[in-house]
Amino acid sequence: MLREFRGAITALALVACLAALAVSYDVGIPGQALLQTLRFHVAAMVLGLSVLLFISGAWWRGVLFLAIAGASVGQGALIIKAQQDVRMEVAAKETRPLFKLLSFNILSNNRNGAAIADFMVASGADVVMLMEASPIDKQREKTRVAYPYATFCEACDSVIFSKTPLTDLKVSSLGPAWRNRLVTASTVIDGTRVNLVLAHLVKPYFDDLAAGEIYGLAQALQRLEGPLLLAGDFNAAAWSDNVVRLANWRHLAPGPAYPATWPVGLGPLGVPIDNVFTRAPLVITDVRATEDAFGSNHRGLLAEVALATGS
C-alpha cells in the first residue's frame, strides 16, 4: 500500500513538475501563458507533494521535487526583484502624493450597480477605471456628482472617471477578440499632466491573441509622453512573460505588492490578474485589493500614486 501511495504521489509530482517547466521556459505549448500566471501555485503544489514523499519515506524523490519547486520560486522571485528595482529607483527620490486610483472589473451582468457607484464615491479615489462597466449605466447621475468627467462611449464597456477634466480621449481595440477595450486620456492633477491608460486584455490561453494585444498596448504606450499610469484587467500576473515584456519595453513599474484579485472566493490565495503600473516620474506607494467584490468575480484595486520631485 505504501509503495502504491509513493508511486501515485510521484506521478502527480512529475505532472506538476512538467507544469513548473512550462512556467519557467518558453516551450511553445498551448496555455503556457496561463501557467505562468499560476507560477507560485504550481510551485506550492510541487512543494506539497514533496512533503508527502518525505512523509512516505521517499527521501530522494522528495529532495528532487523540492529542488524543482525552489528553482521555480527563485526564478519568479528574480522577476519580482527586477520589477521592484525599477519601482525603487523612483520611490527612493523625494516624492509627494498626487492622486488615488480605483481600478475595478465589475462584471457585465452584475446587479449591484448602485452599491458599486456608492463605493466609487466613498472611496476617495481621484480617478476610477471600470471594466465591464454596464452595471452602472443607470447610476450616472450619482457618479457625476463626484466624477464630473468620464469617457463614456456607445460601443465600449471600459470607462475612466475623473474629478479633473479629461482631454486627448481615445478609445481603440487591442485585437480582434474584443472591441474598444483600450481607453487613453490625459488630465492635469495638482499641476501635473498625467496620461491615463485603461486596458482590458484577452485571457492568456488565447496565446497568439494575448501576445498580439500586449504588442498593441506597447505601441499605444510608446506614443504617450510624460507621466503615465496603466491599469486594468490583464488576465495575467505581472510576472508572466507577456506582462514582463511590456513592462521592460516601456519602463513600467508595478506597485509594492501584488494583491490577489481573482477568483474572489480564494481571497489572498487567488492570483493578481488585475494590475497597476506607472512610468516615472509617477510611482505607486501603496496598492491593495478591495475588501468587497460587490458581486463581481474580481476584486478591485486601490492604489496611491505619488510624483517624484527630487533627484
N, C-alpha and C positions, 0 to 999 in steps of 0.2 A: 504493500500500500504506500509506504514512504517513497519507494522508488518511482511509483507511478506519479505521486504528487510532485516529486522533483522534476520528472520529465515534463509534466504539464506546465509547471512554472517556468521551466527552461524554454519551452516552446513559446509561451506568452512573452517572455523576456526577449527572445530573438525577434519576434514581430515588433515589439516596442523599440528594439534597437534599430531595426530597419527604418522605423519612423524617425528615430533620432538621426540616423544617417541622412534621410531626406530633408530633415530640418537644417542640417549643418552644411550640406553640399548640394549644389545645383545639379541634380541628376536627370532633370527633364521629365519627371513623372507628372501625370495629371494631379492637380490638387496640392502640389508641393507648397504653394504659397499659403494655403490654409494650414498645413502642418507647421510652417514656420511661425505663424501666429501662436500656435499651441506648443511652442518650444519647451517652455518650462513645465507645462502639464505633462508632456511626453516624458521629460526627464524625471518628473515626480513618479510617473508610472514605473519607469525602469528602476528607480530607487526603491520603490515599494516592493517590487518583485525581487530585487537583490536581497532585501531584508528577509523575505520569505525563504530564499535559498540559503541564507546564513542559518536561519532557524532550523531548516530541514537538514543541515549538515553539509550542504553542497558549497563548501567554502570557496573553492577556486572559481566556480561559476559565479558565485556572488561577488567576488572581488572583480572579475572581468566586467560584469554588467555595471557594478558600481563605478568603475573607472570610465565606462562609456557615458554614464549619466553625468559624471563630474566633468568630462570633457565638453559635453553639450552645454551644460550650465556655464562653464568657463568661457566658452565661445560667446554665448549670449551676454555674459557679464562684460566682456570686452566691447561688444557693440554698444551696450548701455553706457559704459565708461566714456567711449568716444563721443557719444551724443552729449553727455553731461559735461565733458570738457569744453565743448563748443558753447554750451549754456553758461558755464562758469567763467569763461573768458569775458563775457558781457556782464554777468552778475557781479564780478569782482570790482567793477568800476563803480563810481558814485552814481546812484540811481534815485529816481523819485517815482512814486506811484502815479500811474497815468489813467488807467481805466480797469473796469471789471467786466468780464465776459461770461455769458451763459451760452453754451452750445449744447443742443439737445435734439435728438431724433425722436419725435413724439409719437410716431406710428400713425399711419394714414387713417386707420379705422378706429382710432382712439375716441372714446365717448366722453373723455374728461377735459374737453377743450376749455371750459370755463375755469376749472381748477388750475390748469396749466397757465392760462392767462393771468390769474391771480398770483401764481407763483412767480411768473416773469416780473410783474410789477413789484412784488415784495422782495425780490432777490437783490435789488440794488444794483443790478448789472447796468452798465452804460451801453453795452452792445449785446444784443441777443441774436444768435443764429439758430434757426429752426429748420429741421429737415422733416419731410412728410408732414408739412405744416397745415394741411387742410382742416384738421380739427379745431383750429382757432379762427377759421374764416368768419364765423359769426361773432367773434369777440373783438372785432377791430375797434369798436368804439371804446372798449375797456382798455385795450393796449395802447391806443392812440394817446391817451392821457399821459402815460409815462414815456412812450416812444412815438413822438410825432412824425418820425421819418422811417420809412420802410421801403423795401424793394419788391413789393407785390407785383406779380405779373400774371396774366391769364393762364399761361400754359406751364407754370413751374410750381413746384411744391417746396422749394428751398427759399427761405426768406431771411433777410438781415433787417433787424430792427435797431434803431439808434436814437439816442437822446440828442445827438448833434446832426446837422444836415449831412445828407449823403450826396456825393457827386460821382461822376465818372462811372455810373452804373452800367454793368454789362452782364447779361445772362446768356450762357452758352452751354454747349454739350461737350462732355469729355469723350464720348464714344457713341456707337450705335445702339447700345443696350438700353440706355435711358436718356431722355431728353432734358435739357435745361437744368442740369444738376451742378453747374458751376456758376457761382454768383460772385462778382467782384464789384467793389465800390470803394470810395475813399471818403474820409471825414477828417475834420480838424478837432482835436481834443486838447484843450488847455494849450492851444498854440502850436500843436504838433500835428502835421498831416500824417495820417495812418492809412495804409492800404488794408482793406478787409477782404478776405477771401474765404468763401464758404464752399466746401466740396463734399459731395456725396458720391462715393466711389462704388463701383460694382463689386460683388462678392468675389473673394480671391480664387474660388475654384473655377471661375472663368479665366483661365490662366493668361491667354494672349490678350483678352479684352482688358483684364486688370492691369497688365503691363503697359498696354497702349494708353489707358487712362492716366496712369502715372506719368507717362511721357508727355501727354497733352497738358496735364496740370503743370509740369515743369516748364513747358513752353509758355503757358499763361503767366506764371510767376516771373519768368525772365523779363517780361515786358513791363513789369511794375517796378518803379524806382522808389527807394526810400524805405522807411519803417514799414514792416509788413506783419500781419497776423493771419495765419491759416488755421482754420478749424473745420471740423465736420466728422461725418461717419466714414471712416476709411475702410471699414470691414476688414481691417488688418491691424496688427500691433505695430508699434513703432520700430520693433526690432526685426520685422520681416524684410526680406531683401528689397522688395519694391519700394517700401517706405524709406528704408535706409538709403537707397539710391536717390530718391527725391530729396531727402534732407542733405545729402552730400552735394548733389548738383547745385542746390540753391542756398546752401549755407544756412539751413534752418536748425533751430534748437527746440527741443521739447521742454516741458515743464520739469520741475524737480522730482516728480513722481509719475507713475503710470497707473492711474486708478482704473480698476476693472469696471466696465460698463455693460457687458453682455455675457451671458444671459442674466437677467435681473435676479433670477432665483438663486444663483450661485454667489451673489454678493461679492465680497472681496476675492473670492476664489475664481471669479469669471475671468474674461480676457479684455484687455484695453483696446477695443477696436475703434473707439472714438478718440480723436487726438486733437491736440492744440500745439501749434508750432509758431515760433516767431523768428524774424530776421532782425539782426542788430540794426539800430540801437535798442530795439524792444527786447525785453526779457520777461519770462514768466516766473514770478516769485512764489506762487502757490497755485496748486491745481488739485481739485478734489471732485469726487462724484457726488451728485445729489443724493440725499438720503431716500427720497421718494421718487419712484419712476412714474407716478401718476397714470398708471395703466399702459405705459409704453413697454416694449421689450428691451429698451435701452435705458440706462441711467444717463442723466445729463452731466455736463462738466461745468464747474465754476472755476474760473481762473483769474488771478490777479496779475495784471500786466504793468510793468514798470518801464521807464525810459532811462537809458544810460546817459548821463550828462557829463561824466568825468572821463578822464583819460586813464 
